[in-house]
Amino acid sequence: MIIPDAILGVLGGGQLGRMFCIAARTMGYRVWVLDPDPDSPAGALADRHLRADYLDQAALNELCAHCAAVTTEFENVPAETLEFLESAVPVRPSSRAVAVARDRILEKTFIREQGLATAPFFAINTEADLDYACTRLTLPALLKTAQLGYDGKGQVAVSGIDTARQGFADLGTRPCVLEERVELAREISVILARGVDGDTAVYPPGENVHVNGILDTTRVPANISDEVAAQARQMAVKLAQAMQYCGVLAVEFFLTTGGELLINEMAPRPHNSGHYTLDAALTSQFEQQVRTLCGLPPGSTRLLSPVVMVNLLGDLWTRGTPPWDKLLRHRQAKLHLYGKQAARPGRKMGHYNCLADDPLQAMALAESIRRDLTGT
């Protein structure tokens, strides 16, 4: 076990890294952040901010020399960076797990190999692959880049072969997946923490609503049956076991109108849909990241209260600083801002959690606060 006062390294300086820093420093650890952005939210709270590229050899040598273990806040860190660090210090999750999760072709293929369901899809490496795929999928479909897509970016709608070809060109003719659209009843996600010895703690599933491809709200508990909730937890755990995963893992699901549960994608890190754990769970997902990185057993995932998490995007700053007093006057609302310097439309600037005796009350409070903040 790695005990407090040790130095922990984190690759990436965004809001996830910032909340990792808060959890780690609260527990008594020191944190070094590697991120090239001089204004990174995590760097501002770290004991040391290495302002360097993820391939900078001197910076990587510094991490190896001083950090007891290293984690990452996003999956698009260069593979060679993770592999180099792994040769000297524990890296959790492993480079192998991150490599699977960062590439939609590898990810969906791996999920299928475990006997778990996804929406029908085909790997697209060349334009010729589109002709084959379009004749075997029920259109419409979505064409998604295999790597670097998030929050609705890197994907286009496909209604036929012509739009598929145009979409492939618009996405830079990079490797993609063409995925059949399914009729959705719900989108849900499961966050889990798995230790070095396989000890696994699973949070209750959250119900997610997206707007323009970006997560808008997460409600916990989700409005699903106990059977579906249990199935989602079991599928997520099976995936983590198959990867011999160590760390925090988020698994996103589609629940179809026909009652089928499909895995959409996974994230090898804390996840936006798990931010409710900061206020409504006995152990936050960021404390879990610290615990699993340090070889400690995962903490309890007991839900303390029904909760609704609402994302705050840069659009809210259009007319200046939002009227935070209208949120903070509510005793069961918790505001979390990420310390980002510039607010841009679609950029995640923070979130708030609303706790109540039941999910409907929590949602009513969340929407009331939204109206107060937007003036609508």
PALUMSE-983310 format. One line per 3 residues: number of its first residue (from 1); for each residue x, y, z of C-alpha. Coordinates in Angstrom, 3 decimals, always signed. Each point is the difference from the previous one (the first is absolute). Layout:
REM PALUMSE-983310
NUM> X,Y,Z  ...
REM end
This chain:
REM PALUMSE-983310
1> +0.000,+0.000,+0.000  +1.069,+3.559,-0.755  -0.713,+2.089,+3.080
4> -0.614,+3.760,+0.447  +2.813,+2.491,-0.608  +1.074,-1.979,-3.061
7> -0.015,+1.851,-3.328  -2.610,-1.087,-2.534  +0.235,+0.946,-3.673
10> -2.932,+0.795,-2.257  +0.129,+0.403,-3.768  -2.367,+2.768,-1.062
13> -0.951,+3.268,+1.640  -3.731,+0.381,-0.645  -2.880,-0.126,+2.444
16> +0.334,-3.731,+0.633  +3.634,+0.481,+0.945  -0.994,+2.946,+2.194
19> -2.522,-2.070,+1.938  +2.573,-2.800,+0.318  +2.408,+2.563,+1.494
22> -2.600,+1.113,+2.530  -0.723,-3.587,+1.062  +3.674,-0.966,+0.197
25> +1.074,+3.069,+1.953  -2.939,-0.404,+2.391  +1.274,-3.509,+0.700
28> +3.538,+1.272,+0.643  +1.723,-0.776,-3.304  +1.999,+2.406,-2.129
31> -0.830,+0.295,-3.710  +2.027,+0.812,-3.077  -1.898,+0.831,-3.199
34> +1.415,-0.318,-3.515  -1.862,+2.264,-2.415  +1.301,+2.468,-2.601
37> -2.683,+2.616,+0.760  +1.377,+2.647,+2.404  -3.582,+0.760,+1.102
40> -1.071,-3.597,+0.580  -2.634,-0.360,+2.762  +1.872,-2.909,+1.585
43> +3.383,+1.695,-0.246  -1.315,+2.890,+2.082  -0.630,-2.354,+2.948
46> +2.927,-2.394,-0.426  +3.099,-0.007,+2.175  +1.925,+0.184,-3.249
49> -1.180,+0.706,-3.538  +2.305,-1.342,-2.708  -0.844,+2.248,-2.959
52> +1.192,-2.312,-2.740  -1.214,-2.164,-2.845  -1.052,-3.553,+0.821
55> +2.973,-1.275,-2.001  +2.545,+2.297,+1.671  +2.721,-2.374,+1.168
58> +1.331,+2.237,+2.759  -3.461,+0.370,+1.512  -0.624,-3.742,-0.192
61> +3.328,-0.674,+1.691  -1.052,+2.376,+2.796  -3.220,-1.941,+0.524
64> +1.860,-3.305,+0.083  +2.530,+1.335,+2.489  -2.419,+1.549,+2.479
67> -3.490,-1.525,-0.330  -1.053,-3.126,+1.849  -2.679,-0.684,-2.634
70> -1.588,+1.711,-2.999  -3.552,+0.205,-1.330  -1.700,+1.843,-2.842
73> -3.024,+2.260,-0.236  -0.648,-0.702,-3.689  +0.540,-2.887,-2.365
76> +1.755,+1.816,-2.850  +3.405,+0.176,+1.637  +2.552,-1.383,-2.508
79> +0.399,-3.756,+0.400  +3.775,+0.279,+0.102  -0.269,+2.358,+2.993
82> -1.954,-2.534,+2.034  +2.283,-2.840,-1.045  +3.134,+1.938,+0.957
85> -1.382,+0.920,+3.420  -1.161,-3.585,+0.561  +3.578,-1.187,-0.308
88> +0.933,+1.964,+3.124  -3.073,+0.585,+2.213  -3.503,-1.442,+0.444
91> -2.398,+1.478,-2.571  -3.680,-0.581,+0.733  -1.977,-0.630,-2.110
94> +2.518,-1.820,-2.176  +1.063,+1.058,-3.473  -1.727,-3.120,-1.346
97> -3.358,+0.971,+1.501  +0.311,+3.587,-1.200  +0.912,-1.191,-3.512
100> -3.207,-2.035,-0.223  -2.221,+2.785,+1.332  +1.455,+2.766,-2.163
103> -0.773,-1.656,-3.355  -3.641,-0.734,-0.892  +0.931,-2.834,-2.352
106> +2.119,-1.782,+2.631  -2.490,+0.859,+2.737  -3.135,-1.304,-1.711
109> +1.819,-3.077,-1.268  +1.275,-0.730,+3.511  -3.476,+0.428,+1.478
112> -1.439,-2.459,-2.524  +2.800,-2.482,+0.730  -1.169,-0.097,+3.624
115> -3.459,-1.059,-1.130  -1.474,+3.427,+0.777  -2.378,+1.814,-2.330
118> +0.583,+3.220,-1.947  -1.993,+1.678,-2.731  +0.740,-1.588,-3.405
121> +3.139,+1.578,-1.473  +2.717,-0.349,-2.629  +3.591,+1.251,+0.039
124> +0.653,+2.511,-2.774  +3.583,+0.422,-1.118  -0.540,+0.888,-3.660
127> -2.860,+1.368,-2.069  -0.515,-3.466,-1.464  -0.925,-1.257,+3.488
130> -3.011,+2.326,-0.058  -1.613,-1.793,-2.952  +0.113,-3.323,+1.834
133> -1.129,+1.429,+3.341  -2.909,+2.021,-1.370  -1.531,-3.083,-1.618
136> +0.160,-1.987,+3.237  -1.167,+2.574,+2.530  -3.505,+1.344,+0.388
139> +0.360,+3.712,-0.710  +0.028,+2.695,+1.328  +3.332,-0.384,+1.747
142> +2.762,+2.052,+1.582  +3.524,+0.224,-1.384  +2.431,+0.598,+2.884
145> +3.750,+0.514,-0.052  +1.819,-2.883,+1.672  +2.050,+2.414,+2.123
148> -0.201,+3.516,+1.469  -3.780,+0.344,-0.112  -1.850,+1.285,+3.080
151> -3.077,+2.064,+0.930  -1.576,-0.626,-3.390  +3.124,+1.044,-1.907
154> +1.452,-2.238,-2.705  -3.281,-1.493,-1.181  -2.489,+0.551,-2.791
157> -3.451,-1.357,-0.775  -0.244,-2.415,-2.924  -3.223,-0.629,-1.929
160> +1.456,-1.730,-3.057  +3.196,-0.755,-1.880  +0.339,+3.560,-1.306
163> -0.181,+1.600,+3.437  +2.336,-2.722,+1.284  +2.627,+0.857,-2.601
166> -0.344,+3.730,+0.637  +0.165,-0.539,+3.752  +3.124,-2.138,-0.325
169> +1.638,+2.776,-2.031  -1.107,+2.653,+2.513  +1.576,-2.037,+2.812
172> +3.312,-0.067,-1.858  -0.261,-3.587,-1.324  +1.296,-1.184,+3.376
175> -0.908,-3.429,+1.407  -3.610,+0.044,+1.187  -2.825,-2.223,+1.114
178> -3.367,+0.042,-1.721  -2.546,-0.772,+2.682  -3.674,-0.702,-0.454
181> -2.352,+2.364,+1.811  -2.159,-1.742,+2.565  -3.322,+1.076,+1.478
184> +0.864,+1.262,+3.462  -2.111,-0.187,+3.115  +2.803,+1.144,+2.321
187> +3.712,+0.741,+0.086  +1.662,-1.146,+3.205  +3.515,-0.334,+1.354
190> +1.745,-2.009,+2.694  +3.099,+1.198,+1.835  +2.161,-2.563,+1.783
193> +3.291,-0.099,+1.836  +2.193,-3.094,-0.187  +3.069,-0.514,+2.157
196> +3.307,-1.683,-0.760  -1.288,-3.253,+1.502  -3.255,+0.057,-1.956
199> -2.101,+1.321,+2.888  -2.804,+1.915,-1.745  -2.466,+2.613,+1.240
202> -2.871,+1.011,-2.311  -2.141,+3.123,+0.168  -3.731,-0.112,-0.774
205> -0.753,+0.704,-3.673  -0.655,+3.605,-0.983  -2.510,+1.082,-2.645
208> +1.516,+2.440,-2.489  -1.551,+2.601,-2.292  +2.118,+1.508,-2.772
211> -0.611,+3.257,-1.851  +1.880,+0.581,-3.277  +2.222,-2.965,+0.809
214> +1.094,+1.401,+3.393  -1.132,-1.434,+3.324  -2.607,+2.306,+1.518
217> -1.317,-1.829,+3.076  +0.615,-3.185,+1.939  -2.683,-1.310,+2.343
220> +0.728,-2.564,+2.699  -1.651,-2.391,+0.600  -0.867,-0.515,-3.654
223> -3.625,-0.548,-0.964  +0.553,-3.658,-0.922  -1.025,-3.333,+1.431
226> +2.084,-1.789,+2.615  +0.638,-2.735,-2.588  +1.429,+2.437,-2.558
229> +2.096,+1.691,+2.685  +1.435,-3.342,+1.093  +0.715,-0.994,-3.600
232> +1.838,+3.269,-0.670  +2.157,-0.433,+3.092  +0.810,-3.597,-0.953
235> +0.963,+0.964,-3.551  +2.257,+2.805,+1.216  +1.743,-2.284,+2.495
238> +0.491,-2.701,-2.655  +1.660,+2.560,-2.271  +2.324,+1.198,+2.772
241> +0.963,-3.564,+0.890  +0.749,-0.848,-3.627  +2.435,+2.933,-0.194
244> +1.527,-0.807,+3.410  -0.836,+3.612,+0.617  +1.269,+2.078,+2.906
247> -1.505,+3.443,+0.544  -3.302,+1.744,-0.571  -1.931,-1.170,-3.053
250> -3.155,+1.505,-1.494  -2.194,-2.108,-2.276  -2.763,+1.668,-2.025
253> -3.058,-1.981,-1.109  -2.931,+0.314,-2.372  -3.277,-1.461,+1.244
256> -2.106,-0.572,-3.115  -3.771,+0.300,-0.250  +0.020,-3.788,-0.371
259> +1.645,-0.390,+3.400  +3.460,-0.976,-1.281  +3.034,+1.338,+1.885
262> +2.896,+0.926,-2.296  +3.428,+1.315,+0.937  +0.697,+3.256,-1.817
265> +3.518,+0.811,+1.192  +2.278,+0.091,+3.012  +2.332,+2.556,+1.543
268> +3.136,-1.106,+1.916  -0.294,+2.788,+2.591  -2.540,+1.908,+2.069
271> -2.919,+1.148,-2.118  -2.276,+3.009,-0.316  -2.984,-2.166,+0.930
274> +1.720,-0.889,+3.280  +0.341,+3.558,+1.287  -3.048,-0.533,+2.205
277> +2.230,-2.181,+2.219  +1.748,+3.130,+1.286  -3.042,+0.807,+2.139
280> -2.382,-2.970,-0.041  +2.211,-3.055,+0.554  +2.048,-1.131,+2.978
283> +3.115,-0.068,-2.205  +0.445,+2.251,-3.035  +1.261,-1.419,-3.287
286> +3.130,+2.144,+0.419  +0.804,-1.432,+3.413  -0.456,-3.408,-1.639
289> +2.543,+0.997,-2.641  +2.480,+0.885,+2.739  -0.728,-3.178,+1.959
292> +0.354,-2.377,-2.951  +3.136,+1.789,-1.239  +1.587,-0.424,+3.431
295> -0.883,-3.665,+0.441  -2.673,+0.727,+2.606  -3.345,-1.811,-0.021
298> -2.857,+1.875,-1.710  -2.218,+1.986,+2.345  -3.714,-0.525,+0.536
301> -2.233,+1.088,-2.895  -3.081,+0.382,+2.204  -2.362,+2.671,-1.299
304> -0.741,+2.539,+2.730  -2.827,+1.759,-1.821  -1.842,+0.061,-3.324
307> +1.744,+2.575,-2.171  -0.064,+1.786,-3.356  +3.216,+1.372,-1.517
310> -0.236,+2.856,-2.522  +2.890,+1.072,-2.239  +0.839,+3.705,-0.277
313> +1.204,+0.893,-3.490  +1.736,+3.146,-1.177  -3.195,+1.183,-1.697
316> -1.231,+1.033,+3.459  +2.690,+2.720,+0.173  -1.237,+1.809,-3.149
319> -1.373,+2.894,+2.062  +2.803,+0.005,+2.538  +0.498,-1.808,+3.292
322> -3.072,-2.137,+0.728  -2.131,+0.968,+3.034  +1.467,-2.594,+2.364
325> -1.922,+1.413,+2.938  -3.157,-1.457,-1.526  +1.551,-3.462,+0.227
328> +1.832,+0.353,+3.292  -3.101,+1.059,+1.903  -1.259,-3.580,-0.330
331> +1.239,-2.125,+2.881  -0.138,-3.261,-1.945  +1.849,+1.242,-3.092
334> +3.782,-0.355,-0.269  +2.018,+2.076,-2.478  +3.270,-1.200,-1.531
337> +1.940,+2.340,-2.313  +3.089,-1.172,-1.856  +2.216,+3.097,+0.001
340> +0.138,+0.328,-3.781  +1.168,+3.373,-1.271  -2.193,+0.346,-3.092
343> -3.675,-0.870,-0.404  -0.898,-1.236,-3.476  -3.269,-1.427,-1.333
346> -0.099,-3.732,+0.681  +2.984,+0.090,+2.369  -0.549,-1.692,+3.359
349> +0.586,+2.678,+2.623  -1.498,-1.719,+3.032  -3.003,-1.886,+1.305
352> -2.426,+0.017,+2.874  -1.561,-2.825,+1.955  -3.513,+0.119,+1.431
355> -0.804,-2.372,+2.851  -3.524,-0.823,+1.160  -2.123,-2.703,+1.593
358> -0.878,-1.471,-3.404  +1.268,+0.404,-3.589  -3.060,+1.951,-1.178
361> +0.511,+2.611,+2.711  +3.691,+0.200,-0.894  -0.864,+0.504,-3.684
364> -2.573,+2.675,+0.835  +2.605,+1.904,+2.015  +2.595,-0.414,-2.770
367> -2.353,+1.407,-2.640  -1.092,+2.862,+2.255  +3.623,+0.999,+0.483
370> +0.635,-0.305,-3.741  -2.816,+2.460,-0.691  +1.371,+2.402,+2.595
373> +3.489,-0.150,-1.490  -1.100,+0.419,-3.614  -2.799,+2.501,+0.661
376> -2.485,-2.055,-2.005
REM end
